[in-house]
Amino acid sequence: MKENSQETEEDKEARLAYLEYNLERLSQELYAQSQLIKKQQIQLKYLADKLKAYETSNVAPRSEETPPPHY
């Protein structure tokens, strides 16, 4: 009986070690994904600001531009 009981305990310890290892890997991956999302949010804000600046630039809309001279 003790052998079966000890095997079960060893199996539990092995499963626990496996779960702890995978938890650590997932935690690291989650952190990396979080950092990537932060970086992409900054890039998206930069591009949105550039687009807004372009829309409010001194370029008149085509409907308001004077036509080019004809030859």
MODELLER restraints for C-alpha pairs under 7 A, 6 or more apart:
rsr = mdl.restraints
at = mdl.atoms
